[in-house]
Amino acid sequence: MLYQLYEAQRSFMEPFAEFAQTTAKLLSNPTTPIAATYASNPFVDQFTQPLTQRLSAGYDLMYRLGKDYVKPVFGIQSVAVYGADVAVFESIALDKPFCELRHFKRLTDNAKVLGTLQKQPVVLIVAPLSGHYATLLRDTVRTMLADHNVYITDWKNARIVPMADGAFHLDDYVNYVEDFIRHLQAEHGNCHVVSVCQPTVPVLAAVSLMASRGETTPLSMTMMGGPIDGTKTPTAVNNLATKNGFDWFERNLIYTVPSNFPGAGRRVYPGFLQHTGFVAMNADRHKKSHYDYFTDLIKGDDASTANAEAHRKFYDEYNAVLDMDADYYLETIKIVFQDFSLVKGTWDVKNAKGKLERVKPQDIKTTALLTVEGELDDIAGIGQTEAAHGLCTGIAKTKRQHYEVKGAGHYGIFSGSRWREQVYPEVKALIAKYQP
């Protein structure tokens, strides 16, 4: 019922949000009659124009707080490769019910550059399925495109997946990753895997199972800020999962998709509830950010305008959330955050044929490993990702390394200046070292 009430509230607020946007534009546009009146009357301009600016800023903020945020686009149209501008074209390499394997194909008519592109390593970036869309890794993708042939898992919003496509379990996530790795190996001969946050666990499981079966595993795997072992330096995320029983999550966080979506009837953890949790974790920071946005709109100078645009870009991404299938979410809570099945060696995954297989990271031998953690990460605490080294004992120590990013929070290890200037060189070096 909560989902239906939320949708009713959103529909009710939509015209008010549109009205607020229109009013903000009218008050801020110097070519409108009301603005022209102020400009032609010095007395009115002196005493009333600041009020008009405040009203415009207030309506703009009202629109931002009330609008519906849709799935963003990657919007990467070109990338510089050794000084040459190369066009980027997105395509779907594989389309599964709950995920698209998206390929960022680079195109150029420069024969020399084309030869370079064809020799560059193939990288599968496994994006989180934990509330936000894969576009959260836009900076990760854009940076890696200069030196790599990049694919990414673009997870679908569960509310648009028809019930006829079945449920989605954590086991299915692992099977998807295996299928994507096999596809890239078939297309390109080999590949490297980079996982960010939540997928570090299913990616490690997928590579472990492939190794146990004797399949060819990726040349390298980079794991960044993930909950491999949530018992180390627990964060608010870990504490929430451990202090509440499994039944609590099912009773309080799982709802049914309303009839106005293709996935009507599907049990999900709704995106709007996830977003509420994201904001609550840093409520004061978000309040200040919105107030700063309001004041920047009032000031209107070049620096303030740039700040306001940066605010819009961040929250267009941050406020766009997706629903997660209930089975997948609840199993992740239990297996990863409550039972710690991976580190205890008790995790059995059902393969595509319906057979249970034990996850044994120690069976991985030929895949190089890099783990990355942020010193100030409040999502996956220090030591949680590094724990992979204690599990992957079959990988020679010379092929394993760990990197801690000083001063970096969770997002800083895969986006922003620290990612580009500190983390990426480490990732690039590892991939280059083990690329044939």
C-alpha positions as CSV (number, residue, x, y, z in Angstrom):
1,M,0.0,0.0,0.0
2,L,2.9,2.4,0.7
3,Y,4.1,2.2,-2.9
4,Q,0.6,3.1,-4.1
5,L,0.4,6.1,-1.7
6,Y,3.8,7.3,-2.8
7,E,2.8,7.1,-6.5
8,A,-0.4,9.0,-5.7
9,Q,1.6,11.7,-3.9
10,R,4.1,11.9,-6.7
11,S,1.3,12.3,-9.3
12,F,-0.4,15.0,-7.1
13,M,2.9,16.9,-6.8
14,E,3.9,16.7,-10.4
15,P,1.8,19.7,-11.7
16,F,3.0,21.9,-8.7
17,A,6.6,21.0,-9.6
18,E,6.1,22.0,-13.2
19,F,4.4,25.2,-12.1
20,A,7.4,26.0,-9.9
21,Q,9.8,25.4,-12.8
22,T,7.9,27.7,-15.1
23,T,7.6,30.4,-12.5
24,A,11.3,30.3,-11.7
25,K,12.1,30.7,-15.4
26,L,9.7,33.6,-15.8
27,L,11.2,35.4,-12.8
28,S,14.8,34.9,-13.8
29,N,14.5,35.5,-17.6
30,P,15.4,39.1,-18.4
31,T,13.4,39.1,-21.6
32,T,10.0,38.5,-19.8
33,P,7.7,41.5,-19.3
34,I,8.0,41.3,-15.5
35,A,11.8,41.4,-15.6
36,A,11.8,44.2,-18.3
37,T,9.6,46.3,-16.0
38,Y,12.2,46.0,-13.2
39,A,15.0,46.9,-15.6
40,S,13.3,50.1,-16.9
41,N,12.5,51.4,-13.4
42,P,15.6,52.1,-11.3
43,F,13.6,52.5,-8.0
44,V,11.9,49.1,-8.6
45,D,15.1,47.5,-9.7
46,Q,17.0,48.7,-6.6
47,F,14.5,47.6,-4.0
48,T,12.5,44.8,-5.7
49,Q,14.8,42.9,-8.0
50,P,16.6,41.1,-5.1
51,L,13.1,39.8,-4.0
52,T,12.5,38.6,-7.5
53,Q,15.8,36.8,-7.5
54,R,14.9,35.1,-4.2
55,L,11.5,34.1,-5.5
56,S,13.0,32.6,-8.6
57,A,15.6,30.7,-6.6
58,G,12.9,29.5,-4.2
59,Y,10.7,28.2,-7.0
60,D,13.7,26.6,-8.7
61,L,14.6,24.8,-5.4
62,M,10.9,23.8,-5.0
63,Y,11.0,22.3,-8.5
64,R,14.2,20.4,-7.8
65,L,12.8,18.9,-4.6
66,G,9.4,18.0,-6.1
67,K,10.3,16.7,-9.6
68,D,10.5,13.1,-10.6
69,Y,14.0,12.0,-11.4
70,V,14.3,9.6,-14.4
71,K,17.2,7.3,-15.3
72,P,20.2,9.5,-16.4
73,V,22.2,8.8,-19.6
74,F,25.9,8.3,-19.8
75,G,26.2,11.0,-22.4
76,I,29.8,10.1,-23.2
77,Q,30.1,11.2,-26.9
78,S,33.9,11.3,-27.3
79,V,37.1,10.5,-25.6
80,A,40.7,11.5,-26.2
81,V,43.0,8.6,-27.1
82,Y,46.7,9.7,-27.4
83,G,45.7,13.2,-28.4
84,A,43.1,12.2,-31.0
85,D,39.4,12.8,-30.5
86,V,37.6,9.4,-30.8
87,A,33.8,9.1,-31.0
88,V,32.0,6.9,-28.5
89,F,28.9,4.9,-29.5
90,E,26.8,3.0,-27.0
91,S,25.4,-0.4,-27.9
92,I,23.8,-3.4,-26.1
93,A,26.1,-6.4,-26.4
94,L,23.8,-8.7,-24.3
95,D,20.2,-8.1,-23.1
96,K,19.0,-10.1,-20.2
97,P,15.7,-9.6,-18.3
98,F,17.3,-7.6,-15.5
99,C,20.4,-6.2,-17.0
100,E,22.0,-5.0,-20.3
101,L,25.6,-5.5,-21.0
102,R,26.4,-2.1,-22.5
103,H,29.4,-1.5,-24.7
104,F,31.1,1.8,-25.3
105,K,32.4,1.3,-28.8
106,R,35.0,3.8,-29.9
107,L,35.0,4.9,-33.6
108,T,37.6,6.7,-35.6
109,D,38.8,7.0,-39.2
110,N,42.4,7.5,-38.1
111,A,44.1,4.2,-39.1
112,K,46.9,4.6,-36.5
113,V,44.5,5.3,-33.7
114,L,42.2,2.5,-34.8
115,G,45.1,0.1,-34.6
116,T,45.8,1.3,-31.0
117,L,42.2,0.9,-30.0
118,Q,42.1,-2.7,-31.3
119,K,45.0,-3.7,-29.1
120,Q,43.8,-2.2,-25.9
121,P,42.6,-4.4,-23.0
122,V,38.9,-5.4,-22.7
123,V,37.4,-4.4,-19.3
124,L,34.1,-5.4,-17.8
125,I,32.9,-2.9,-15.2
126,V,30.4,-4.5,-12.9
127,A,28.2,-1.6,-11.6
128,P,26.4,-1.8,-8.2
129,L,22.8,-3.0,-8.0
130,S,22.1,-1.1,-4.8
131,G,19.8,1.7,-5.5
132,H,21.4,4.0,-8.1
133,Y,21.8,3.4,-11.9
134,A,25.0,2.3,-13.5
135,T,25.5,5.9,-14.7
136,L,26.8,6.6,-11.2
137,L,30.0,5.2,-12.6
138,R,30.1,7.7,-15.6
139,D,33.4,9.1,-14.5
140,T,34.8,5.6,-14.1
141,V,33.8,4.7,-17.6
142,R,34.9,8.0,-19.2
143,T,38.4,7.7,-17.6
144,M,38.9,4.1,-18.5
145,L,37.8,4.6,-22.1
146,A,41.1,6.4,-23.0
147,D,43.1,3.1,-22.5
148,H,40.5,0.3,-22.6
149,N,37.7,-1.3,-24.5
150,V,34.9,-0.9,-21.9
151,Y,31.7,-2.8,-21.1
152,I,29.4,-2.2,-18.2
153,T,26.5,-3.9,-16.5
154,D,23.5,-1.6,-16.8
155,W,21.0,-3.0,-14.3
156,K,17.3,-2.5,-15.1
157,N,14.7,-1.0,-12.7
158,A,12.8,-4.0,-11.4
159,R,9.5,-2.2,-11.7
160,I,9.7,-2.3,-15.5
161,V,10.5,-6.0,-15.7
162,P,7.3,-8.0,-16.3
163,M,6.4,-10.8,-13.9
164,A,6.6,-13.2,-16.8
165,D,10.4,-12.7,-16.7
166,G,10.5,-14.4,-13.3
167,A,12.2,-13.4,-10.1
168,F,15.8,-12.3,-9.7
169,H,18.0,-13.8,-7.0
170,L,21.5,-13.2,-5.9
171,D,22.4,-16.5,-7.6
172,D,21.1,-15.0,-10.9
173,Y,23.4,-12.0,-10.4
174,V,26.4,-14.4,-10.1
175,N,25.2,-16.3,-13.2
176,Y,24.8,-13.0,-15.1
177,V,28.4,-12.0,-14.3
178,E,29.7,-15.4,-15.5
179,D,27.8,-15.1,-18.7
180,F,29.1,-11.6,-19.3
181,I,32.7,-12.8,-18.7
182,R,32.2,-15.7,-21.1
183,H,30.8,-13.4,-23.7
184,L,33.7,-11.1,-23.6
185,Q,36.2,-14.0,-23.7
186,A,34.4,-15.4,-26.8
187,E,34.4,-12.0,-28.5
188,H,37.9,-10.8,-27.5
189,G,39.9,-13.8,-26.2
190,N,40.2,-12.5,-22.7
191,C,39.1,-9.7,-20.4
192,H,39.7,-7.9,-17.1
193,V,37.0,-7.2,-14.4
194,V,36.5,-4.1,-12.3
195,S,33.8,-4.2,-9.6
196,V,32.7,-1.3,-7.5
197,C,31.0,-1.6,-4.1
198,Q,28.2,-4.2,-3.8
199,P,29.2,-6.4,-6.8
200,T,32.6,-7.2,-5.3
201,V,30.9,-10.1,-3.6
202,P,29.0,-11.7,-6.5
203,V,32.0,-11.0,-8.8
204,L,34.3,-12.9,-6.5
205,A,31.8,-15.7,-6.4
206,A,31.5,-15.8,-10.1
207,V,35.2,-16.0,-10.7
208,S,35.6,-18.5,-7.9
209,L,33.0,-20.8,-9.5
210,M,34.5,-20.5,-12.9
211,A,37.9,-21.4,-11.4
212,S,36.5,-24.4,-9.6
213,R,35.0,-25.7,-12.8
214,G,38.3,-25.3,-14.7
215,E,37.0,-22.5,-16.9
216,T,39.2,-19.6,-18.0
217,T,39.0,-16.8,-15.5
218,P,39.6,-13.1,-16.2
219,L,43.2,-11.9,-16.5
220,S,42.7,-9.6,-13.5
221,M,40.0,-8.4,-11.1
222,T,39.9,-5.1,-9.4
223,M,37.6,-4.8,-6.3
224,M,36.8,-1.3,-5.0
225,G,35.1,-0.4,-1.8
226,G,33.0,-3.6,-1.4
227,P,31.7,-5.6,1.6
228,I,33.7,-8.7,1.2
229,D,33.9,-9.0,5.0
230,G,31.4,-6.8,6.8
231,T,32.7,-7.7,10.2
232,K,35.7,-5.5,9.7
233,T,35.3,-1.8,10.6
234,P,31.5,-1.9,10.5
235,T,29.7,1.1,9.1
236,A,26.1,2.4,9.5
237,V,25.2,0.1,6.6
238,N,26.6,-3.0,8.3
239,N,25.0,-2.0,11.7
240,L,21.6,-1.6,10.1
241,A,21.8,-5.1,8.7
242,T,23.0,-6.8,11.9
243,K,20.8,-5.1,14.4
244,N,17.6,-6.0,12.6
245,G,16.5,-9.5,11.9
246,F,15.8,-10.8,8.4
247,D,12.0,-10.7,9.0
248,W,12.3,-6.9,9.8
249,F,13.6,-6.1,6.3
250,E,10.9,-8.2,4.6
251,R,8.1,-6.6,6.7
252,N,9.3,-3.0,6.5
253,L,11.1,-2.6,3.1
254,I,9.4,-4.9,0.6
255,Y,6.3,-3.7,-1.3
256,T,4.5,-4.5,-4.5
257,V,4.9,-2.6,-7.8
258,P,1.6,-0.7,-8.6
259,S,-0.5,-1.5,-11.7
260,N,0.8,1.5,-13.7
261,F,4.2,-0.1,-14.3
262,P,5.2,-3.1,-16.6
263,G,6.4,-5.0,-13.5
264,A,3.0,-4.7,-11.7
265,G,2.7,-7.2,-8.9
266,R,6.5,-7.8,-8.5
267,R,7.8,-7.6,-4.9
268,V,10.6,-5.0,-4.7
269,Y,12.6,-2.8,-2.4
270,P,11.4,0.5,-3.8
271,G,13.8,3.1,-5.0
272,F,12.1,5.9,-3.1
273,L,12.7,4.1,0.2
274,Q,16.3,3.5,-0.6
275,H,16.7,7.2,-1.4
276,T,15.2,8.1,1.9
277,G,17.8,6.0,3.6
278,F,20.6,7.6,1.5
279,V,19.6,11.1,2.5
280,A,19.1,10.2,6.2
281,M,22.7,9.0,6.4
282,N,23.9,12.5,5.7
283,A,20.9,14.7,6.3
284,D,22.8,17.8,7.4
285,R,25.1,17.6,4.4
286,H,22.1,17.5,2.0
287,K,20.4,20.4,3.8
288,K,23.5,22.5,3.5
289,S,23.9,21.6,-0.2
290,H,20.4,22.7,-1.0
291,Y,20.8,25.9,0.9
292,D,24.0,26.7,-0.9
293,Y,22.2,26.0,-4.2
294,F,19.5,28.5,-3.2
295,T,22.1,31.2,-2.3
296,D,24.1,30.5,-5.5
297,L,21.0,31.1,-7.6
298,I,20.4,34.4,-5.8
299,K,24.0,35.6,-6.4
300,G,24.0,34.7,-10.1
301,D,27.7,35.5,-10.7
302,D,29.9,33.1,-12.8
303,A,31.2,31.1,-9.9
304,S,27.8,30.8,-8.3
305,T,26.2,29.7,-11.6
306,A,28.9,27.0,-12.0
307,N,28.3,25.8,-8.5
308,A,24.5,25.6,-9.1
309,E,25.0,23.6,-12.3
310,A,27.3,21.2,-10.5
311,H,24.6,20.8,-7.8
312,R,22.0,20.0,-10.5
313,K,24.3,17.4,-12.2
314,F,25.0,15.7,-8.9
315,Y,21.4,15.5,-7.7
316,D,20.1,14.5,-11.1
317,E,22.3,11.4,-10.6
318,Y,21.9,11.0,-6.8
319,N,18.1,11.3,-6.8
320,A,17.5,8.9,-9.7
321,V,17.0,5.5,-8.1
322,L,15.7,2.1,-9.1
323,D,13.6,-0.7,-7.5
324,M,15.4,-3.9,-6.6
325,D,13.8,-7.3,-6.9
326,A,12.8,-8.4,-3.3
327,D,14.5,-11.9,-3.6
328,Y,17.8,-10.4,-4.6
329,Y,17.8,-7.7,-2.0
330,L,16.7,-10.0,0.9
331,E,19.2,-12.7,0.0
332,T,22.0,-10.1,-0.2
333,I,21.1,-8.9,3.3
334,K,21.2,-12.4,4.7
335,I,24.2,-13.9,2.8
336,V,26.5,-10.9,2.7
337,F,25.6,-8.7,5.7
338,Q,24.2,-11.2,8.3
339,D,25.5,-14.7,7.7
340,F,28.9,-13.6,6.1
341,S,28.7,-16.8,4.0
342,L,31.5,-15.8,1.7
343,V,34.2,-15.4,4.4
344,K,32.9,-18.4,6.3
345,G,33.1,-20.6,3.3
346,T,29.5,-21.7,3.5
347,W,28.0,-20.0,0.4
348,D,26.3,-22.3,-2.1
349,V,25.2,-20.7,-5.4
350,K,22.6,-22.3,-7.7
351,N,24.0,-22.3,-11.3
352,A,22.0,-21.9,-14.5
353,K,21.2,-25.6,-14.5
354,G,19.8,-25.5,-11.0
355,K,22.7,-27.2,-9.3
356,L,24.2,-25.9,-6.1
357,E,27.9,-25.2,-6.1
358,R,30.1,-24.1,-3.2
359,V,32.0,-20.8,-3.6
360,K,35.7,-21.4,-3.1
361,P,37.9,-18.3,-3.7
362,Q,41.0,-20.3,-2.9
363,D,40.5,-22.1,-6.3
364,I,41.3,-18.9,-8.2
365,K,44.9,-19.1,-9.3
366,T,45.5,-17.3,-12.6
367,T,43.7,-14.1,-12.0
368,A,45.6,-11.1,-10.6
369,L,43.9,-9.2,-7.8
370,L,43.8,-5.5,-6.8
371,T,41.7,-4.3,-3.9
372,V,41.0,-0.6,-3.4
373,E,39.7,1.1,-0.3
374,G,39.0,4.7,0.7
375,E,40.4,5.9,4.1
376,L,37.1,7.7,5.0
377,D,34.7,5.3,3.3
378,D,31.4,5.3,5.3
379,I,29.8,2.6,3.2
380,A,32.4,-0.2,3.2
381,G,34.9,0.3,6.0
382,I,38.6,-0.2,6.0
383,G,39.5,-3.9,5.7
384,Q,36.3,-5.0,4.2
385,T,37.5,-5.2,0.7
386,E,41.1,-6.1,1.6
387,A,39.7,-9.2,3.1
388,A,39.6,-10.7,-0.4
389,H,43.3,-11.4,-0.1
390,G,42.7,-13.7,2.8
391,L,40.2,-15.7,0.8
392,C,42.1,-15.8,-2.5
393,T,45.0,-17.8,-1.2
394,G,45.5,-19.6,-4.5
395,I,46.6,-16.4,-6.1
396,A,50.4,-15.9,-5.7
397,K,51.3,-13.0,-3.4
398,T,53.2,-11.4,-6.3
399,K,49.9,-11.2,-8.2
400,R,48.0,-9.6,-5.4
401,Q,48.1,-5.9,-4.2
402,H,46.1,-3.5,-2.1
403,Y,45.8,0.2,-2.3
404,E,44.3,2.6,0.3
405,V,43.3,6.0,-0.9
406,K,44.1,8.6,1.8
407,G,41.4,11.2,2.4
408,A,38.9,9.5,0.1
409,G,35.4,8.6,0.9
410,H,33.3,6.0,-0.8
411,Y,32.6,7.9,-4.0
412,G,36.1,9.3,-4.2
413,I,37.6,5.9,-5.1
414,F,35.7,5.7,-8.4
415,S,34.7,9.3,-9.2
416,G,36.4,12.7,-9.1
417,S,40.0,13.8,-8.9
418,R,41.2,11.1,-6.5
419,W,39.9,8.4,-8.8
420,R,41.5,10.0,-11.8
421,E,44.8,10.9,-10.3
422,Q,45.4,8.3,-7.7
423,V,43.3,5.2,-8.2
424,Y,43.1,4.9,-12.0
425,P,46.9,4.8,-12.5
426,E,47.0,1.8,-10.1
427,V,44.1,0.1,-12.0
428,K,45.6,0.9,-15.4
429,A,49.0,-0.4,-14.3
430,L,47.6,-3.7,-13.1
431,I,45.6,-4.3,-16.2
432,A,48.6,-3.5,-18.4
433,K,50.9,-5.8,-16.5
434,Y,48.7,-8.9,-17.0
435,Q,47.5,-8.1,-20.5
436,P,49.2,-10.5,-23.0
